[in-house]
């Protein structure tokens, strides 16, 4: 199965997560930059990098969490 970056909403979390496991993106700090566009680019770059580097945990697939 191919994993995808998806928008996730629950009582505890609103943000991006993995479509195949329980990984969610937590920014490493406050957004800073010379402009709003620069802050957005940095946020998206950090999100995409962390998503690409994460390893889906086989023991925690999303379909088990819903049970």
C-alpha positions in Angstrom: 0.0 0.0 0.0 1.1 3.5 -0.8 1.0 5.9 2.1 -0.2 9.5 1.7 0.0 12.7 3.7 -3.6 13.4 4.8 -5.4 16.0 6.9 -6.4 14.4 10.2 -9.0 15.7 12.8 -9.8 14.2 16.2 -10.6 15.7 19.6 -6.9 15.7 20.4 -5.4 16.7 17.1 -6.0 18.7 13.9 -3.2 18.5 11.4 -1.3 16.4 8.9 -0.8 12.6 9.4 0.0 9.4 7.6 -2.8 7.6 5.8 -1.3 4.2 6.9 -0.2 4.6 10.5 -0.5 6.8 13.5 2.3 9.3 12.6 1.3 12.9 12.8 3.2 16.1 12.1 4.2 18.3 15.0 6.2 21.4 13.9 9.5 21.7 15.8 8.9 25.3 16.9 7.3 28.6 16.2 7.1 29.7 12.6 9.7 32.5 11.8 10.7 34.2 8.6 11.0 37.4 6.8 7.5 37.0 5.2 4.4 34.9 5.5 5.3 33.1 2.2 8.7 32.2 3.6 7.1 30.8 6.8 4.6 28.8 4.8 7.4 27.3 2.5 9.5 26.4 5.6 6.5 24.8 7.3 5.6 22.7 4.2 9.3 21.7 3.7 9.6 20.5 7.3 6.3 18.7 7.1 7.2 16.9 3.8 10.7 16.0 5.0 9.5 14.5 8.3 6.7 12.6 6.4 9.1 11.2 3.9 11.6 10.1 6.6 9.1 8.5 9.0 8.8 4.8 9.2 5.3 3.4 9.5 5.0 1.2 12.5 3.4 -2.1 11.5 2.1 -2.7 15.0 0.1 0.6 14.9 -1.8 0.7 11.6 -4.7 3.2 11.5 -7.4 0.5 11.1 -6.5 -1.0 14.5 -6.8 2.4 16.2 -10.4 2.8 15.1 -11.5 -0.5 16.9 
